[in-house]
Amino acid sequence: MEYSKNLYLFAMKKLSLSLIILFLGMGAFAQVDRVDGLIPRPASVKKENGTYTLPASFTLSYGERPELKDMAERLAAQLRGVTGATIRVATPANASEIVLTLSNAAGTTAEGYRLNVNASGVAITASNPAGIFYGIQTLLQLLPPDVNGNTAQNIPWDIPYVEIEDHPRFGWRGLMLDVSRHFFTKEEVKRYIDDMVKYKFNVLHWHLTDDQGWRIEIKSYPKLTSVGAWRVNKTGTFGNFSKPEPNEPRDYGGFYTQDDIREIVQYAKERHVNILPEIDVPGHSLAAIAAYPELTCTPGKYEPSSGDRFMVWPGGGQHFYGLIDNSLCPAKEEVYVFLDKVFGEIAELFPFEYIHMGGDETARNFWDKSPLIKALMQKEKLKNLDEVQSYFVKRVEKIINAKGKKMIGWDEILQGGLAPNATVMSWRGMKHGIEAAKMGHEVIMTPTDFVYIDYMQSDRIMEPPVYASLRLKKVYQFDPVPNGVDNKLIKGGQANLWTEQIYTFRQVQYMTWPRAFAVAEVLWSPNKTRNWKEFVQRVESQFLRLDAAKTKYAPSMYDPEFKVTKKGTNQVEVTLINEVDGLDIHYSFDNSYPDEFYPKYTAPLLVPKDAFQLKVITYRDGKPIGRMIAMPVEELKKRAGVK
């Protein structure tokens, strides 16, 4: 009896708000024709009977257009590595098996292309190099999944006969990578670019600075990286760490030299990706303030956050506030001198026409108490702290414009009056993007409820804790153009990956894929072609390609959703909901591991009075496809409000 009690207490301690996962194989993927498995779905597809098989020796030609040479060489190198074929790269198109043709007469849009596969081989035609590049990405998806591997495979390298005419719905198709909360190496950033371009993303929004680290060398201010790029290493749940002790080493972090930046920018350019640098000000600036404390309104000693709590989010409609001042001081002229030099160096490093200045989540409680801010308000006749923020943003825009760049900011830059030429990135839902568009400003839609891919993608006992969930199906419902808005002002959209809870690049991949598949399709494909059931099949075909590339991804779409209700005074009823059709859920309450011979879920379950946990797993056609989930009954009771 005592043993059972101790075992129960031990298990409850370990399993409360946690999980048991058994990876039982993913061999039950639905198989679809490669043409039907393309992501994003092309604008127009005409399938033909037959396949073309790459010969053991062939020619890849790119006409007499030197701007296609590097692209052709990279394609040839990839195909040589996996097929073992002898591939000659040449300029003349005669008797070539793969032909890349750049022609003003192609009749395609800026990033559009035509791809034809028939008995003669493969032809990709476009009016500019970007179109050729995207045609190549489609071609690679038409080849067997092993094309994404790195070893030669002795298989038929066949390509289905097809005619494709394709172009994007939006010009801005982005992913945001936060490298401040956790630093990712130059090679990892390149790998992220490699992965995103396979699905026709063309903007990498690079979040380079925040409270936890300053990641880019600024020669005018060397302490930004010598001090601001390093902090104490902590492992666990970010935001709940203990405060660093004085004797703990500040050796966790890193930064990119300016040579690193140039290398990555060039790497992205060769793959038709623009990099949008973000220097997040005036809030989220603790790393900069740690290096140069004079930049804040509040005198003191600062250091980059190591993941301990320094902001408070009361909820219930109350505004958040800071426990320490992590904002630049809008009332100090030296702040604008600092920003002029920083943005000057940023503008030299990044050729993209835009620079992102952040502007989000400024804790105002220290401004409210600052004599400097009060003096600024009196001098500039500013009525409130929103107008103080607007004053700062407008001055920053003038600095950025003076560097020959356009400014983008998060939607808080609307507060107190929008800077004259700013582009708004709408993250707090769509409403602020609608407001900006109605004012005539360009907008990039990136709302939390559709495209924040740092959110949990399965039940919260299965994921590192974040404050919200976002399932794949919800991402696929995203439409960047709301009703009643001039669609010409909606530049496109992007998904954002904040990395507070993401410690490794493998977890970056896991959080990105497959949800970025949905974003890619939303931003590229015609809206009218969207079909969830077909999309799921295409996602599964892409899983095979991610497997070949050794890219980690989340199988969360096979995890059921748990809905709980209170029955009577102390009973809990559990409803299990599949995100994907055609799955059977098997379950147990007896602490054993269910398989296909266990009861199949058909109706809501009443939790037995003395049960300790509910285990569930999904099957398809008699094969396990989901993960084993162990849901503590105490957690179910908590969600149902049963004490």
Residue pairs with C-beta under 8 A, 6 or more apart in sequence:
8 612
11 612
12 612
12 632
12 634
15 613
15 630
15 632
16 632
16 634
16 635
17 460
17 461
17 465
17 632
17 635
18 461
18 632
19 461
19 462
19 629
19 630
20 615
20 628
20 629
20 630
21 462
21 627
21 628
21 629
22 593
22 617
22 627
22 628
23 627
24 617
24 624
24 625
24 626
24 627
24 628
25 623
25 624
26 543
26 547
26 555
26 625
27 623
28 619
28 620
28 621
28 623
28 624
28 625
29 540
29 541
29 543
29 544
29 625
30 536
30 537
30 540
30 541
31 541
32 537
32 538
32 540
32 541
33 47
33 160
34 141
34 142
34 143
34 144
34 160
34 541
35 45
35 47
35 142
35 160
35 162
36 534
36 537
36 538
36 541
37 141
37 537
37 538
37 541
37 542
38 45
38 138
38 141
38 142
38 538
39 141
39 199
39 517
39 520
39 521
39 535
39 538
39 539
39 542
40 199
40 200
40 520
40 521
40 523
40 524
40 525
41 521
41 525
41 529
41 538
42 138
42 164
42 165
42 166
42 525
43 165
43 166
43 167
43 525
43 526
44 164
44 165
44 166
45 162
45 163
45 164
46 162
46 163
46 164
47 160
47 161
47 162
48 118
48 160
48 161
48 162
48 163
49 161
50 118
50 119
50 160
50 161
51 158
51 159
51 160
51 161
52 117
52 118
52 119
52 120
52 121
52 122
52 158
52 159
52 161
53 156
53 157
53 158
53 159
54 79
54 83
54 85
54 97
54 157
54 158
54 159
55 85
55 97
56 84
56 85
56 86
57 85
57 86
57 87
57 88
58 85
58 86
58 87
58 88
58 96
58 97
58 98
58 121
59 87
59 88
59 89
59 90
59 95
59 96
59 97
59 98
60 72
60 75
60 76
60 79
60 87
60 88
60 89
60 90
60 96
60 97
60 98
60 99
60 100
61 72
61 89
61 90
61 91
61 92
61 93
61 94
61 96
61 98
61 99
61 100
62 68
62 69
62 71
62 72
62 89
62 91
62 99
62 100
62 102
63 91
63 92
63 93
63 99
63 100
63 101
63 102
64 91
64 92
65 102
67 102
67 129
68 100
68 102
68 129
68 132
69 89
70 270
71 100
71 129
71 132
71 133
71 136
71 270
72 89
72 100
73 89
74 270
75 98
75 136
76 87
76 89
78 140
78 147
79 85
79 87
79 147
80 86
80 87
81 150
81 151
81 152
82 146
82 147
82 149
82 150
82 151
82 152
82 153
83 152
83 153
83 157
84 152
84 154
85 157
90 96
93 99
93 101
96 121
97 121
97 122
98 121
98 122
98 123
98 124
98 139
99 121
99 122
99 123
99 124
100 124
100 132
100 135
100 136
101 123
101 124
101 125
101 126
102 125
102 126
102 127
102 128
102 129
102 132
103 125
103 126
103 127
104 127
106 114
106 125
106 126
106 127
106 131
107 127
108 114
108 125
108 126
108 127
108 131
108 165
108 167
109 127
109 131
109 167
109 168
110 127
110 128
110 130
110 131
110 171
111 128
111 130
111 131
111 134
111 167
111 168
111 171
111 202
111 272
112 126
112 127
112 131
112 134
112 165
112 166
112 167
112 168
113 124
113 125
113 126
113 131
113 132
113 134
113 135
113 138
113 164
113 165
113 166
113 167
114 123
114 124
114 125
114 126
114 135
114 163
114 164
114 165
114 166
115 122
115 123
115 124
115 125
115 135
115 138
115 139
115 162
115 163
115 164
115 166
116 122
116 123
116 125
116 162
116 163
116 164
117 123
117 142
117 159
117 160
117 161
117 162
117 163
118 161
119 161
122 139
122 159
124 132
124 135
124 136
124 139
125 135
126 132
126 134
126 135
129 272
130 202
130 272
133 197
133 271
133 272
134 166
134 200
134 272
135 166
137 197
137 198
137 199
137 200
138 164
138 166
139 159
140 147
140 148
140 198
141 198
141 545
142 159
142 160
142 162
143 157
143 159
144 153
144 155
144 156
144 157
144 158
145 544
145 545
145 547
145 548
146 153
146 155
146 548
147 157
147 545
147 548
148 545
148 546
148 548
148 549
149 548
149 549
168 200
168 523
168 524
169 523
169 524
169 525
169 526
169 527
170 480
170 490
170 491
170 492
170 493
170 523
170 524
171 202
171 491
171 492
172 202
172 203
172 444
172 491
172 492
172 493
172 494
172 523
173 200
173 201
173 202
173 203
173 492
173 493
173 494
173 519
173 520
173 523
173 524
174 201
174 202
174 203
174 204
174 205
174 276
174 444
174 446
174 492
174 493
174 494
174 495
175 192
175 196
175 201
175 203
175 204
175 205
175 494
175 495
175 496
175 497
175 512
175 516
175 519
176 204
176 205
176 206
176 207
176 446
176 494
176 495
176 496
176 497
177 184
177 189
177 192
177 204
177 205
177 206
177 207
177 497
177 499
177 508
178 207
178 210
178 454
178 496
178 497
178 498
178 499
179 189
179 206
179 207
179 208
179 213
179 215
179 499
180 207
180 208
180 209
180 210
180 211
180 212
180 213
180 214
180 215
180 280
180 287
180 499
181 210
181 212
181 213
181 238
181 498
181 499
181 500
181 502
182 212
182 499
182 502
182 503
182 504
183 213
183 215
183 229
183 253
183 254
183 255
184 192
184 505
184 508
185 254
185 505
186 256
186 260
186 263
186 264
188 505
188 508
189 206
189 264
190 264
190 267
191 505
192 204
192 505
192 508
192 512
193 204
193 264
193 267
193 268
193 271
193 273
194 271
195 509
195 512
195 513
195 549
195 551
196 204
196 273
196 516
197 271
197 272
197 273
199 516
199 517
199 520
200 520
200 524
201 273
201 516
201 520
201 523
202 272
202 273
202 274
203 273
203 274
203 275
203 276
203 494
204 268
204 273
204 274
204 275
204 276
205 276
205 278
205 356
205 494
205 496
206 275
206 276
206 277
206 278
207 278
207 280
207 498
208 214
208 215
208 216
208 256
208 277
208 278
208 279
209 215
209 216
209 278
209 279
209 280
209 284
209 285
209 287
209 288
210 280
210 284
210 286
210 287
211 284
211 285
211 286
211 287
211 304
211 305
211 310
211 326
212 231
212 286
212 287
212 304
212 305
212 306
212 307
213 228
213 229
213 230
213 231
213 253
213 254
213 255
213 287
213 304
214 224
214 225
214 228
214 229
214 255
214 287
214 288
214 291
214 304
215 225
215 229
215 254
215 255
215 256
216 224
216 225
216 255
216 256
216 258
216 261
216 277
216 346
216 349
217 224
217 225
217 255
217 256
217 257
217 258
217 261
218 224
218 225
218 341
218 342
218 345
219 258
219 345
220 341
220 342
220 344
220 345
221 291
221 292
221 338
221 341
221 342
223 291
223 292
224 287
224 288
224 291
224 292
225 255
226 291
227 290
227 291
227 303
227 304
228 287
228 288
228 290
228 291
228 304
229 253
229 254
229 255
229 287
229 304
230 250
230 251
230 252
230 253
230 304
231 244
231 250
231 252
231 253
231 303
231 304
231 305
231 306
232 244
232 248
232 249
232 250
232 252
232 306
233 249
233 251
233 252
233 306
234 241
234 242
234 244
234 252
234 306
234 307
235 503
237 464
237 465
237 501
238 307
238 500
238 501
239 307
239 308
239 309
239 500
240 307
240 308
240 309
241 306
241 307
241 308
242 308
243 308
244 250
244 303
244 306
244 308
250 303
252 306
253 304
256 264
258 345
258 349
261 349
261 350
262 349
264 275
265 275
265 349
265 350
265 351
268 274
268 275
269 351
274 352
275 350
275 352
276 350
276 352
276 354
276 355
276 356
276 408
277 346
277 349
277 350
277 352
277 355
277 356
278 355
278 356
278 357
278 358
279 342
279 343
279 346
279 355
279 356
279 357
279 358
280 356
280 357
280 358
280 359
280 360
281 288
281 328
281 339
281 357
281 358
281 359
281 392
281 396
282 327
282 328
282 329
282 330
282 335
282 358
282 359
282 362
282 389
282 392
283 326
283 327
283 358
283 359
283 360
283 361
283 362
283 363
284 326
284 358
284 360
284 361
285 295
285 296
285 326
285 327
285 328
286 302
286 303
286 304
286 305
286 310
286 324
286 326
287 304
287 305
288 295
288 328
289 295
289 296
289 302
289 325
289 326
289 328
290 302
290 303
290 304
292 338
293 299
293 300
293 301
293 302
294 332
294 334
295 328
295 329
295 332
295 334
295 335
295 338
296 302
296 325
296 326
296 327
296 328
296 329
296 366
297 325
297 327
297 329
297 331
297 332
297 366
297 367
297 370
297 372
297 373
298 324
298 325
298 366
298 370
300 324
300 325
302 324
305 326
307 500
309 323
310 322
310 323
310 324
310 326
311 320
311 321
311 322
311 323
311 326
311 363
312 320
312 321
312 322
312 323
313 320
314 320
314 321
319 364
320 361
320 363
321 363
321 364
321 365
322 363
322 365
322 366
325 363
325 366
326 363
327 362
327 363
327 366
327 367
328 335
328 338
328 339
328 392
329 335
329 370
329 372
329 373
330 367
330 373
330 376
330 388
330 389
330 391
330 392
330 395
331 370
331 372
331 373
331 375
331 376
332 372
336 395
336 399
339 396
339 399
340 399
340 402
343 355
343 396
343 399
343 400
343 403
343 405
344 403
346 355
346 403
347 355
347 400
347 403
347 404
347 405
353 405
353 406
354 405
354 406
354 407
354 408
354 423
355 400
355 403
355 405
355 406
355 407
355 408
356 407
356 408
356 409
356 425
357 393
357 396
357 397
357 400
357 407
357 408
357 409
357 413
358 409
358 410
359 389
359 393
359 409
359 410
359 412
359 413
360 409
360 410
360 411
360 412
360 427
361 412
362 389
362 412
364 385
367 373
367 385
367 388
368 385
373 385
373 388
376 382
376 388
376 391
377 383
377 387
377 388
380 391
382 388
382 391
382 416
384 416
385 416
386 415
386 416
387 416
387 417
388 416
389 412
389 413
389 415
389 416
390 413
390 415
390 416
390 417
390 418
390 419
391 416
393 409
393 413
393 419
393 422
394 417
394 419
394 420
396 407
396 419
397 407
397 419
397 420
397 421
397 422
400 406
400 407
401 407
401 421
406 421
406 423
407 419
407 421
407 422
407 423
408 422
408 423
408 424
408 425
408 444
409 419
409 422
409 423
409 424
409 425
410 424
410 425
410 427
411 424
411 425
411 426
411 427
411 428
411 432
411 433
411 436
413 419
413 422
413 424
414 424
414 432
414 435
414 436
418 424
418 436
418 439
418 441
422 441
423 441
423 442
423 443
423 444
423 491
424 432
424 433
424 436
424 441
424 442
424 443
424 444
425 443
425 444
425 446
426 432
426 433
426 434
426 436
426 443
426 444
426 445
426 446
426 447
427 446
427 447
427 448
427 452
427 496
428 447
428 448
429 447
429 448
429 449
430 445
430 447
430 482
433 443
433 444
433 445
433 447
433 482
433 485
433 490
434 482
434 484
434 485
436 443
437 443
437 485
437 486
437 489
437 490
438 485
440 489
441 489
442 489
442 491
443 489
443 490
443 491
444 490
444 491
444 492
444 493
444 494
445 480
445 481
445 490
445 492
445 493
446 452
446 493
446 494
446 495
446 496
447 478
448 455
448 468
449 470
449 474
450 470
450 474
450 475
450 477
450 478
451 475
451 478
451 493
451 494
451 495
451 496
451 519
452 468
452 470
452 495
452 496
452 498
453 470
453 475
453 495
453 496
453 497
453 511
453 512
453 515
453 516
453 519
454 466
454 496
454 497
454 498
454 499
454 500
454 501
454 502
454 511
455 466
455 468
455 469
455 470
456 462
456 463
456 464
456 465
456 466
456 468
456 469
456 470
457 463
457 469
457 470
457 471
457 472
457 511
457 515
457 554
457 556
458 469
458 471
458 554
458 556
458 559
459 469
459 559
459 561
459 562
459 629
459 631
460 469
461 629
461 630
461 631
461 632
461 635
462 556
462 559
462 627
462 629
463 469
464 501
464 502
464 507
465 501
466 500
466 501
470 515
471 556
471 557
471 561
471 579
472 514
472 515
472 518
472 539
472 556
472 557
472 579
473 532
473 557
473 579
475 495
475 515
475 518
475 519
475 522
476 518
476 521
476 522
476 530
476 532
476 535
478 493
478 518
478 519
478 522
479 522
479 527
480 490
480 492
480 493
480 522
480 523
481 487
481 490
492 523
493 519
493 522
493 523
494 519
494 523
495 512
495 515
495 516
495 519
497 508
497 511
497 512
499 508
502 508
502 511
506 552
507 552
509 551
509 552
509 553
510 552
510 553
510 554
511 554
512 553
513 546
513 551
513 552
513 553
513 554
514 539
514 542
514 543
514 553
514 554
514 557
515 554
517 535
517 538
517 539
517 542
518 535
521 530
521 535
522 530
533 581
536 557
536 580
536 581
539 557
543 553
546 552
546 553
555 625
555 626
555 627
557 579
557 580
558 579
558 580
558 583
558 618
558 625
558 626
558 627
559 579
559 618
559 626
559 627
559 629
560 576
560 577
560 578
560 579
560 583
560 585
560 601
560 616
560 618
560 626
560 629
561 576
561 577
561 578
561 579
562 574
562 575
562 576
562 631
562 636
562 639
563 574
563 575
563 576
563 577
564 572
564 573
564 574
564 575
564 636
564 639
564 640
565 572
565 573
565 575
565 640
566 572
566 573
566 640
566 641
566 642
567 573
567 606
570 642
570 643
571 606
571 607
571 609
571 642
572 606
572 607
572 633
572 636
572 637
572 640
572 642
573 604
573 605
573 606
573 607
573 640
574 604
574 605
574 606
574 607
574 614
574 636
575 604
575 605
576 585
576 587
576 601
576 605
576 616
578 585
578 618
582 620
583 618
583 619
583 620
583 625
583 626
584 596
584 600
584 601
584 618
584 619
584 620
585 600
585 601
585 616
585 617
585 618
585 619
586 594
586 595
586 596
586 597
586 598
586 599
586 600
586 601
586 616
586 617
586 618
586 619
587 594
587 598
587 599
587 601
587 605
587 614
587 615
587 616
587 617
588 594
588 598
588 599
588 614
588 615
589 607
589 608
589 611
589 613
589 614
589 615
591 612
591 613
591 615
592 615
593 615
593 617
593 628
594 615
594 616
594 617
594 628
595 617
595 619
595 624
596 619
596 622
596 624
601 616
605 614
607 614
607 633
607 636
611 633
612 632
612 633
613 630
613 631
613 632
613 633
614 630
614 631
614 633
614 636
615 628
615 629
615 630
615 631
616 628
616 629
616 631
617 624
617 626
617 627
617 628
617 629
618 624
618 625
618 626
619 625
619 626
637 643
